[in-house]
């Protein structure tokens, strides 16, 4: 009887360890799949953009602007990407819409007066001079941002956007991608020197 009890006890312990090990393994796998790096997110966007450009030759097929909203606003998350050599060639801070919130779990909307950032691919249109000096009209190419032009969502500079990375969140816009003046002067050259419209992709 004593041997039977010991045997049953041993089986229970082994089964317990088996379930525990399996659970830990599953947790590890789930965590591994949930953590996607900045580089992986960029690669995913580039694959989609290159596919789109094959059927839309009217857009610039050498340079694209990428805005990664998974990255907090105090860190560089506006990337100028070289499609020919597959590499980032410039980067800087960019503010998002105040209606989207301040923290990592952002809210996105294309509704008028929402003051939110809208996700999706845009093309950069004509420039004009307004409240923030020279700015560029943005035209949404997807259902998530096709109201951008009517909402007056534009790419512009603002002197209160820091140039250097910060440990805290930076100021917000009214829905526009808004960058530092120094960084703006650099991306402006890409836009003005381009013979075709540059794609700007905001993703999360």
N, C-alpha and C positions, 0 to 999 in steps of 0.2 A: 504493500500500500504506500509505504514511504517512497519507494522508487517511482511509483506512478505519479505521485504528487510532485516530486522533483522534476520528472519528465515534462509534465504539463506546465509547470512553472517556467521551465527552460524554453518551451515552445512559445509561451506568451511573451517572454522577454525578446526572443529572436524576431517574432512577428512585429512586436513593438518597434524594435530597431529598424526592421525592414520598412515599415510605414513611415517612420521618422526620416529615414534616409531618403526615401522616395519624395517625401514632402519637401525636404531641404533641396533636393535636386531640382524639383519643379520650381521652387522659389528662385533658385539660382538662374534657371533658364528663363523664367518670366522677367527677372531683373535684367538679364543680359539682352533680351529682346526689346525691353522698354527703353534702354539707354541707347540713343542714336546720336552719334557725334555730329558736330557742325559740318565736318568734311563729308560724312555720309548724306546729310540732308542736302548739301550743295550738289553732290553727285546725282542724287535723285532728280533735282530740279534741272540740272544740265541735260540729262538724258531726255527729259520731256521737252525742254526748250529746243534742243537740236532737232528733235523729231518734228516739232512745230515749224521750225525754220525751213525745213526741206520742202514743205508745202506752201510756205509764205516767203518767197524770195525778196519781197519788197522790204523786209526788215534787215537790219544789220546782222550779219552772220559771223562777225568777228568779236564783238563786245556785247556783254549783257550786264545789267545791274541786278544784283540779288540782295534782298532785304529779309533777313532771318529774324522773325518775331519771337522765336524761341529764346533768343539771347536777350538778356535784360538791357534796358536802354542805355545804361552807363558803360556798356562795352561795345566795341566795334561790331556792327552787324549789317552795315551797308558795304557790300563787296562789289568791286569792279572786276569782272571775270573775263579773262582772255579765252575765247572759245577755240582759237587756233592752237594755242599751246597748253590749253587746259590748266590754267592756274589763276590765282587771285593776283591782280597787279596793283590794287589799291583798296583801302578800307577805311571806314570812319564811323562815327556815331550818327544815329538818325533817330529823331523823335517820332512817336506814334500819336494817334489821336487821343485826346483826353477822355473821350467817351468809351475808349477801349479799356480804361483802367490803368493802374500803375504797376501791377505785379505780373508774375509769370503766367497766371491763368487769365489771358486776355479775352475780351469780347470783341468780335468783329461784325461790322454791319456796313451795308451799302445804302442805308436809308438816309434821306435828306435830313439835315439838322441833328443827326445822331452823333456827330463829331467823332465817329469811330474810324479806325483804319479798315480798309477793305482789302481782303486777300485776293490774290490772283495776278495774272499777267496783264501788264499795260504796255502801250507803246508811248514813247515820249514825243509829244507833238510840238507845235510852234511855241516860240517864246513870246513873252509880253512883259511890259514893265508895270508893276503894281506896287502894293504897299511894302513889299520886301525887296523891291528892285526887280532885277530880271528873274523871271520864273518861267517854268515850262508846263504847258497843259499836259495832263495825263488822260489817256483814252483807255478805258477798261476793255479787255478782250474776253472776259468770262462773265458768267451769270452772277458771280460774286462781286463784280466791280464795274459792271457795264453802265452804272449810273454816275461814275466818277466825273465825267466831263460836266454833267448838269449840276453836280454837287460842288463844282469849282475845286476839285482836288488837283493840286499842282505840286510840282517839285520845286522847292524854294529854300533859300538860306534864312538864317535867323541868328542874330548876334548873341543870343542867350544859350544857344546850343554849345556845349563845351567842345574843345578840340581834342583834348586828351581823354583817355578812358577814366571813368570814375568808379568808386566803390558803391555809389548810390544811384538811384534813378535820376534821369535828367528831365527837363521840362517837356511838356506835351504840346501838340499842335491841335488844330481843329479838325484833324483827319488827314492832313497832308504829310507826306514824307518830308521832313524838315531837317536840314543839316547845318553844320558849322560853316561859317563864311570861307575859311581857308580851304576846307575840304571841297566846298561847293565850287571854288575857283578851279579846282583840278578836274572834277567831273564835268564841269561846264565845257571844258576843252574837248572832251570826248564827244559830247553832244553836238557842239557847234562844228566840229571837224568831220562829223559823220555824214556821208552822202545819203544814208537811209535811216529810218527811224530805229532807235535803240529800244530793245525790250527791257522793261523794269518789272521784276517779279517779286511780289511780297508774299511770303509763305510762313507757315507755322507748323 
